[in-house]
Each structure stands twice: as C-alpha cells, then as structure tokens.
Amino acid sequence: MAWLLLFSAGLVEVLFAVSLKYNEGFTRLWPSVATVVTGICSFYLLMLAIKSLPLGTAYAVWTGMGAVGVAILGIILFKESADWYRLLSITLVIAGIVGLKLTDSH
C-alpha cells in the first residue's frame, strides 16, 4: 500500500510541476488553484508513504518520478529537446528509481 501511495504522490507531483508552467506566476486563477491543490495532495500522499517506507528511498523515488514525468511532458507539451543525451539521462533516472524499489524490503 505504501508503494501505491508513493506512486500516486509522484504522479500528482508531475501535475503540480506542470501546473506551475500554466499558472504564470500565480496570475491565472484555475492553474493557480491546480498548483496549490496538487502540491498539497502530493505532499500529503508522500507523508502517508513515509510512514512505512524509508525516508531516503521514498523521497528519492518521489523526486525522481517528478523529474522524469516533467521531463517527458516537457518534450510532449512544450516541445523541449528530445536529443539522445536527454533521453539517456531520463533512462538513468528511471533505472535509479527501479533500483531503489528493488532494494527496498517493503
């Protein structure tokens, strides 16, 4: 259950970060509301997950999921670079997340 909470926190973290792009410095109402709500939700789910998971593992997975998700959505939504070096870097972060999951006993 803790890993499901952590995975959910990571997904919501991606929504949080993308909403930052759309809220334009908190000048647009609904994107700003989305930023606040997803930020609180992501932290709350992370908080629940770290009750059972090691803090270092949970935090690294959460931030890694956020980084990978935002990098991929940046490529898709904002036409950011998708060169081989960037894709390799994303792959390495994913490998790190998988490695942390495989080495956790929960």
PyMOL commands that set and color helices and strands:
alter all, ss='L'
color gray80, all
select helices_A, chain A and resi 2-23+29-49+55-78+84-103
alter helices_A, ss='H'
color red, helices_A
deselect
rebuild
show_as cartoon
